[in-house]
């Protein structure tokens, strides 16, 4: 076992608590960029399996894997052609079964992505719809709509999140087939028609397939957009795409979608322990929280938080808004600062040494907030966003909309050696990664940071160990809320409960902490016990 795979796991069995997700920290794995096990330059199941001990050594409770199912890979797997398989690019179903078994033996739960808003245009049911023709039951599984008298004008004015119109001709060469089909993302990702009950039945089968295998939960992609407004009317918004689907009320947050998650929650609770449902619900907090009512999903990501800059007033406002939503609907916010679609926090918070310092503080703050949290691979290493060369970019958003997410998806650095691609490939170290790693990538390497006591990696481990200790000793509880305020000197305070608060120094001068005992800080305190700028601390009152 190489040094970067080693690590002691304090607890290597899964806890039986059916409410485990209330305190969980989940590590998001982007498989194609995590570890390459077969030497083709693309991360895969074999590579992830080999590196699972590293993840377990962090002290997290589980992993969330982005899609590895069969796909043409137009959108890096979010265009699924078979929901119940494994793409050969990533391995085999036997390899997935082995990964699941090892993860569970290491005390890691496993969450998968499910993509119910759209599939690949190569999905057999969409191909059958194309072949069946206008008005057929096969086409009713999707949104096929006849065009206007002008064959070049789509059925309405909806725009794709990836740029351009959200409609394509089903058969542009046919004089008889005048149908268009809806795709809120690329033309290779047709939207399912959730107003057809057959679609719901189909996805029940998908959920059962993975739950029967022993998967512990599912993260639901674009969870708020399954139903479109009845009749598919024009959108009142006629400009370019703003903030994804949030900008168009005609294509998201339709009331009927909640019945889907009530149905899925009932299905998830037929398993012991109950399976977890996590929603990607990119709406305002009060609306997003409705998806986590007692009979719907258990979690939804706090998107009001995930895109924040280094601004104490904005953090406090978002935190208090999320707390108000929690009080109204009951579910604690699910915290995250990074994911595969978001600019990494080091860069978002200023870049360079300043951004790295702030990202360390933000990670400590995140892990002290009330409720579950998600870390994105490489966040524990303090990875910055990479400016991927133009000729190497593959994100379809870049090609159509001028936004590139590749910079957060560059393969991880496991070792210092750039000649061997920083240890990304276990089978062929010389294999060129699918996205290029930048100069200096080795300064962030796992191998190096394991040997540096003050590294971002070791800080993450320390915070996770302290968090587990505080949960075990009931300093943290599932009933905790969050009272946010900004004090003198731009000191951000989140009072988690009567005994504990998180403090983040977001100003330019050291600040004095309110009374209490500092349990953990991202950086050392001053000799007088003050918090330096761009530092965060966990404080026990009294």
C-alpha positions in Angstrom: 0.0 0.0 0.0 1.5 3.4 -1.0 1.8 6.2 1.5 -1.1 8.1 -0.1 -3.5 5.3 0.5 -2.7 4.7 4.1 -4.7 6.0 7.0 -6.2 4.8 10.3 -10.0 4.6 10.3 -11.3 5.2 13.9 -14.6 3.5 13.3 -14.9 0.9 10.5 -18.5 -0.2 10.9 -21.7 1.5 9.7 -23.8 2.8 12.6 -27.3 1.4 12.7 -28.9 4.8 13.3 -31.6 5.3 10.7 -31.1 9.1 11.0 -27.4 8.9 10.3 -27.6 11.6 7.7 -28.4 14.3 10.3 -24.7 14.5 11.4 -23.0 13.0 8.2 -20.2 14.5 6.3 -20.2 13.1 2.7 -17.2 13.3 0.4 -18.2 13.9 -3.2 -16.2 11.9 -5.7 -16.0 12.9 -9.4 -14.9 9.4 -10.6 -13.2 10.4 -13.9 -10.9 12.8 -11.9 -10.3 10.9 -8.7 -8.0 7.9 -9.6 -7.3 5.9 -12.7 -7.1 2.2 -12.1 -6.6 0.9 -15.7 -4.1 3.3 -17.2 -6.3 5.1 -19.8 -6.0 8.5 -18.2 -9.7 8.5 -17.0 -10.6 7.9 -13.4 -12.7 4.8 -12.8 -14.2 2.4 -10.3 -10.9 0.4 -9.9 -9.0 3.6 -9.1 -11.7 4.7 -6.6 -11.7 1.3 -4.9 -8.0 1.4 -4.5 -8.1 4.9 -2.9 -11.1 4.2 -0.6 -8.9 3.8 2.4 -7.7 7.4 1.9 -11.2 8.7 2.0 -12.0 6.6 5.1 -8.9 8.0 6.8 -10.3 11.5 6.5 -13.1 10.7 8.9 -16.0 11.3 6.6 -19.2 9.2 6.8 -19.7 8.3 3.1 -19.2 9.2 -0.5 -21.4 10.6 -3.2 -20.4 9.4 -6.7 -21.3 11.5 -9.7 -22.6 9.4 -12.7 -20.7 6.3 -13.9 -23.6 4.7 -15.8 -23.5 4.1 -19.5 -23.4 7.4 -21.4 -22.1 9.0 -24.6 -20.4 11.4 -22.2 -21.6 14.6 -23.9 -22.1 16.1 -20.4 -19.6 13.9 -18.5 -22.2 11.3 -17.6 -25.2 13.5 -16.9 -26.6 12.2 -20.2 -27.5 8.7 -19.2 -28.3 6.0 -21.7 -28.8 3.2 -19.2 -29.7 4.0 -15.6 -28.9 0.5 -14.3 -25.5 -0.2 -15.7 -21.8 0.7 -15.6 -20.1 2.5 -18.5 -17.1 0.5 -19.7 -15.2 3.7 -19.4 -15.4 3.3 -15.6 -15.4 -0.5 -15.3 -18.0 -3.2 -14.7 -20.9 -4.0 -12.4 -18.7 -6.5 -10.6 -16.2 -3.8 -9.9 -19.0 -1.6 -8.5 -20.2 -4.4 -6.3 -16.7 -4.8 -5.0 -16.4 -1.0 -4.4 -19.7 -1.0 -2.4 -18.6 -4.0 -0.3 -15.2 -2.4 0.6 -16.8 1.0 1.3 -19.2 -0.5 3.7 -16.4 -2.5 5.4 -14.6 0.8 5.9 -17.6 2.5 7.4 -18.4 4.5 4.3 -22.0 4.8 3.0 -22.4 5.2 -0.7 -24.7 7.6 -2.5 -25.1 7.7 -6.3 -26.4 10.3 -8.7 -29.8 9.7 -10.3 -30.7 12.0 -13.3 -34.5 12.0 -13.6 -35.0 15.3 -15.5 -33.4 14.1 -18.7 -31.6 11.2 -20.3 -29.3 10.7 -23.2 -30.7 10.9 -26.7 -29.1 7.5 -27.1 -31.4 6.0 -24.4 -33.4 3.1 -25.9 -36.7 4.7 -24.9 -35.8 8.0 -26.7 -34.6 6.1 -29.7 -37.9 4.2 -29.8 -39.7 7.5 -29.6 -37.9 8.9 -32.6 -38.7 5.8 -34.6 -42.3 5.7 -33.6 -43.3 9.0 -35.0 -45.6 11.9 -34.0 -48.5 11.2 -31.7 -47.2 7.8 -30.5 -47.2 6.5 -26.9 -43.4 6.3 -27.2 -43.1 10.0 -27.8 -45.4 10.7 -24.8 -42.5 9.6 -22.6 -40.8 12.8 -23.5 -41.8 16.4 -24.6 -42.4 16.1 -28.3 -44.5 19.0 -29.6 -45.5 19.9 -33.2 -43.9 23.1 -34.5 -45.6 26.1 -35.8 -46.4 26.7 -39.4 -42.9 28.1 -39.8 -40.7 25.0 -39.6 -37.8 26.9 -38.1 -39.8 28.3 -35.1 -39.8 26.1 -31.9 -43.0 25.5 -29.8 -42.1 28.2 -27.3 -39.3 30.6 -26.3 -37.6 28.5 -23.6 -33.8 28.7 -23.4 -31.3 25.9 -22.6 -29.2 26.2 -19.5 -26.2 25.5 -21.8 -27.1 28.3 -24.1 -29.4 28.6 -27.2 -33.0 27.4 -27.5 -34.2 24.4 -25.5 -35.8 22.7 -28.5 -34.5 20.6 -31.4 -36.2 19.1 -34.4 -37.0 15.4 -34.0 -36.3 14.6 -37.6 -35.2 17.7 -39.5 -35.0 15.9 -42.8 -38.6 14.7 -42.8 -41.4 16.7 -44.4 -44.0 14.7 -42.4 -42.4 14.8 -38.9 -42.9 18.3 -37.6 -42.2 17.5 -34.0 -39.7 19.3 -31.8 -38.3 17.8 -28.5 -37.5 19.6 -25.3 -34.0 19.6 -23.8 -33.3 22.1 -20.9 -29.6 21.2 -21.3 -27.9 20.0 -24.5 -29.7 18.5 -27.5 -28.3 15.2 -26.5 -30.3 15.3 -23.2 -34.0 15.1 -23.9 -36.3 15.9 -21.0 -38.6 13.2 -19.6 -42.3 13.9 -19.6 -43.2 13.5 -15.9 -46.9 14.1 -16.6 -46.9 10.6 -18.1 -47.3 8.1 -15.2 -45.2 5.6 -17.2 -42.1 7.8 -16.5 -42.7 7.6 -12.7 -43.1 3.8 -12.9 -39.8 3.6 -14.9 -37.9 5.5 -12.3 -39.4 3.5 -9.4 -37.6 0.6 -11.0 -34.3 2.5 -11.2 -34.5 3.3 -7.5 -35.3 -0.2 -6.6 -32.4 -1.6 -8.6 -29.8 0.5 -6.8 -31.4 0.2 -3.3 -31.6 -3.6 -3.7 -27.9 -3.6 -4.4 -27.3 -1.9 -1.0 -26.7 1.7 -2.1 -27.4 3.9 0.9 -29.0 6.8 -0.9 -29.3 9.0 -4.0 -28.5 12.5 -4.9 -31.2 13.7 -7.3 -30.0 15.9 -10.1 -32.1 19.0 -11.1 -34.7 17.8 -8.6 -36.9 20.9 -8.9 -37.4 20.8 -12.7 -39.1 17.5 -13.5 -42.5 19.0 -14.2 -42.9 21.8 -16.7 -45.8 24.2 -16.6 -49.0 22.7 -18.1 -49.3 23.5 -21.7 -45.6 24.6 -22.0 -46.4 28.3 -22.2 -43.8 30.9 -23.2 -41.5 32.1 -20.5 -41.9 35.7 -19.3 -38.2 35.9 -19.2 -36.9 36.5 -22.7 -33.2 37.3 -22.2 -30.3 34.9 -21.8 -30.1 32.2 -19.2 -29.6 33.6 -15.7 -28.7 31.3 -12.7 -29.7 28.1 -14.5 -33.3 27.0 -14.2 -34.0 29.4 -11.4 -34.6 32.2 -14.0 -37.6 30.5 -15.6 -40.7 29.7 -13.5 -42.2 27.8 -16.4 -39.6 25.0 -16.2 -39.0 24.5 -12.4 -40.7 24.2 -9.0 -44.1 23.1 -10.3 -46.2 21.9 -7.4 -46.7 18.4 -8.9 -43.0 17.5 -8.4 -43.5 17.1 -4.6 -45.7 14.0 -5.2 -42.7 12.3 -6.8 -40.6 12.7 -3.7 -43.4 11.6 -1.4 -43.5 8.5 -3.5 -39.7 8.0 -3.5 -39.6 8.6 0.3 -42.1 5.9 0.8 -40.1 3.6 -1.4 -36.8 4.5 0.4 -38.3 3.8 3.8 -39.2 0.2 2.8 -35.5 -0.5 3.2 -33.6 -1.0 6.4 -31.9 1.2 7.2 -33.9 3.8 5.3 -32.2 5.1 2.1 -31.3 8.8 1.9 -32.7 11.2 -0.8 -30.6 14.4 -1.4 -32.0 17.0 -3.7 -30.1 19.4 -6.0 -32.8 22.1 -5.5 -31.4 25.4 -6.8 -34.1 27.6 -5.5 -34.5 30.3 -2.9 -34.2 28.8 0.7 -37.9 29.1 1.5 -38.9 27.3 -1.7 -36.0 24.7 -1.5 -36.9 23.8 2.1 -40.3 22.6 0.9 -38.6 19.7 -0.7 -37.4 18.5 2.7 -40.7 18.3 4.4 -41.2 15.3 6.6 -42.6 13.1 3.9 -40.3 14.2 1.0 -36.4 14.2 0.7 -34.3 14.2 3.8 -31.8 16.7 2.4 -31.5 19.5 -0.1 -28.3 21.4 -0.8 -28.1 25.0 0.6 -27.5 26.8 -2.7 -27.9 30.1 -1.0 -24.6 29.3 0.7 -22.6 27.4 -1.9 -21.8 30.3 -4.2 -20.9 32.9 -1.5 -17.9 35.1 -1.7 -15.9 36.4 1.3 -18.6 38.7 2.6 -19.7 38.5 6.2 -23.0 40.2 5.6 -23.9 37.9 2.8 -23.0 34.8 4.9 -25.1 36.0 7.8 -28.0 36.9 5.5 -27.9 33.5 3.8 -27.5 31.7 7.1 -30.5 33.4 8.7 -32.6 32.8 5.6 -31.7 29.1 5.7 -32.5 29.0 9.4 -35.9 30.6 8.9 -36.6 27.9 6.2 -35.5 25.2 8.7 -37.9 26.5 11.3 -40.7 26.5 8.8 -40.2 23.1 7.3 -38.0 21.2 9.8 -35.0 19.9 7.8 -31.6 21.3 8.7 -29.6 22.9 5.8 -27.2 20.7 3.9 -24.0 22.7 3.7 -21.5 22.7 0.9 -18.9 25.2 -0.4 -17.8 23.3 -3.5 -18.9 20.8 -6.0 -18.1 19.8 -9.6 -20.1 22.7 -11.1 -18.8 25.5 -8.9 -15.6 27.5 -9.0 -13.4 26.2 -6.2 -13.4 28.2 -3.0 -9.7 29.0 -3.0 -10.2 31.0 -6.2 -13.7 32.3 -5.3 -12.3 33.7 -2.1 -9.5 35.7 -3.7 -7.0 33.2 -5.1 -3.4 32.7 -4.2 -2.3 32.6 -0.6 -5.2 34.8 0.5 -7.7 32.5 -1.1 -6.1 29.5 0.4 -6.2 31.0 3.9 -9.8 31.9 3.5 -10.7 28.5 2.1 -9.2 26.8 5.2 -11.2 29.0 7.4 -14.4 28.4 5.4 -13.9 24.7 5.6 -13.5 24.8 9.4 -16.6 27.0 9.6 -18.6 24.7 7.3 -17.9 21.6 9.5 -19.1 23.5 12.6 -22.5 24.5 11.3 -25.7 22.7 12.4 -26.6 19.8 10.2 -24.9 17.6 7.5 -22.1 18.8 5.2 -20.6 17.8 1.8 -16.9 18.1 0.8 -15.8 18.0 -2.8 -12.8 15.9 -3.7 -9.7 18.1 -3.5 -11.3 20.6 -1.1 -9.4 18.9 1.7 -6.2 19.7 -0.2 -7.0 23.3 -0.8 -7.1 22.9 -4.6 -7.6 26.1 -6.6 -9.6 26.4 -9.7 -7.5 25.6 -12.8 -7.5 27.7 -15.9 -7.7 24.8 -18.3 -6.2 25.6 -21.7 -8.8 26.5 -24.3 -7.8 23.6 -26.6 -8.3 21.1 -23.7 -11.7 22.2 -22.5 -14.5 19.7 -22.9 -17.4 21.1 -20.9 -20.5 21.5 -23.2 -21.3 24.7 -21.3 -18.1 26.2 -22.6 -18.9 25.3 -26.2 -22.5 26.7 -26.0 -22.6 29.2 -23.3 -19.1 30.4 -22.6 -19.0 29.1 -19.0 -16.4 26.3 -18.2 -16.6 23.9 -15.3 -13.5 21.9 -16.2 -11.4 24.0 -13.8 -13.0 22.2 -10.8 -12.7 18.8 -12.4 -8.9 18.5 -13.0 -7.6 15.1 -11.9 -6.3 15.0 -8.3 -2.6 15.2 -7.4 -1.6 12.2 -5.3 2.2 12.6 -5.5 4.7 15.3 -6.2 6.0 13.9 -9.5 4.7 15.8 -12.6 6.5 13.4 -14.9 4.2 10.7 -13.6 1.1 12.8 -13.7 1.1 13.2 -9.9 0.2 9.5 -9.3 -3.3 9.9 -10.9 -3.0 6.5 -12.8 -2.2 3.4 -10.7 -1.8 1.1 -13.7 0.3 3.3 -16.0 1.8 6.4 -14.2 2.8 7.9 -17.6 -0.9 7.8 -18.8 -1.9 11.4 -19.8 -5.0 12.5 -17.7 -8.2 13.4 -19.5 -7.8 17.0 -18.4 -4.2 18.5 -18.1 -2.8 19.1 -14.6 -1.2 22.5 -14.3 2.3 23.4 -13.3 2.8 23.3 -9.6 0.0 20.8 -9.0 2.3 18.7 -6.9 2.5 21.4 -4.2 -1.1 20.3 -3.3 -0.4 16.5 -3.5 -1.8 14.1 -0.9 1.6 12.5 -0.4 3.2 15.9 0.5 0.3 17.1 2.7 0.3 13.9 4.7 3.8 14.8 5.9 3.0 18.5 6.7 1.3 18.8 10.2 -0.3 22.2 9.3 -1.5 21.2 5.8 -5.0 21.7 4.6 -5.4 17.9 4.6 -4.4 17.5 8.2 -6.6 20.4 9.2 -9.5 18.7 7.5 -8.8 15.5 9.4 -8.6 17.3 12.7 -11.9 19.2 12.1 -13.7 16.0 11.2 -12.3 14.2 14.2 -13.4 17.0 16.5 -16.8 17.2 14.9 -17.3 13.4 15.5 -16.2 13.9 19.1 -18.7 16.7 19.6 -21.6 14.7 18.1 -20.7 11.7 20.3 -20.7 13.9 23.4 -23.9 15.7 22.5 -22.3 19.1 22.2 -23.7 19.0 18.7 -27.3 17.7 18.3 -29.8 17.2 15.5 -32.0 19.9 17.0 -29.4 22.7 16.7 -30.3 25.8 14.7 -28.2 28.7 13.6 -28.3 32.3 14.8 -26.1 34.4 12.5 -24.8 37.9 13.1 -21.9 40.2 12.2 -20.1 41.8 15.1 -17.5 44.6 15.3 -14.5 44.1 13.0 -16.5 42.0 10.5 -16.5 39.1 12.9 -19.1 36.6 11.6 -20.7 34.5 14.4 -23.0 31.5 13.9 -24.4 30.5 17.3 -25.2 26.9 16.9 -26.7 26.3 20.3 -26.5 27.6 23.9 -23.1 26.0 24.3 -21.3 26.5 21.0 -20.6 29.0 18.3 -18.5 29.3 15.1 -16.6 32.5 14.5 -15.0 33.7 11.3 -12.8 36.8 11.0 -13.7 38.4 7.7 -12.2 41.8 8.3 -8.7 43.2 8.0 -7.7 43.4 11.6 -7.5 40.9 14.5 -10.7 40.6 16.5 -11.4 39.5 20.0 -13.6 36.5 20.5 -16.6 36.5 22.8 -15.9 34.5 26.0 -15.4 30.8 25.7 -12.9 28.0 25.1 -11.5 27.6 21.6 -11.7 24.0 20.6 -10.4 24.3 17.0 -9.1 27.1 14.7 -8.0 27.0 11.1 -4.8 29.0 12.1 -3.1 29.7 15.4 -4.7 32.5 17.5 -2.6 35.6 18.4 -0.7 35.5 21.7 -3.6 37.5 23.2 -6.1 34.9 22.0 -7.5 37.1 19.3 -8.6 35.8 15.9 -6.5 37.0 13.0 -8.1 38.0 9.7 -9.2 35.1 7.5 -9.3 32.6 10.4 -12.2 30.6 11.9 -12.7 29.0 15.2 -15.0 26.7 17.1 -15.8 28.1 20.6 -17.4 26.3 23.6 -19.1 28.9 25.8 -18.5 29.2 29.5 
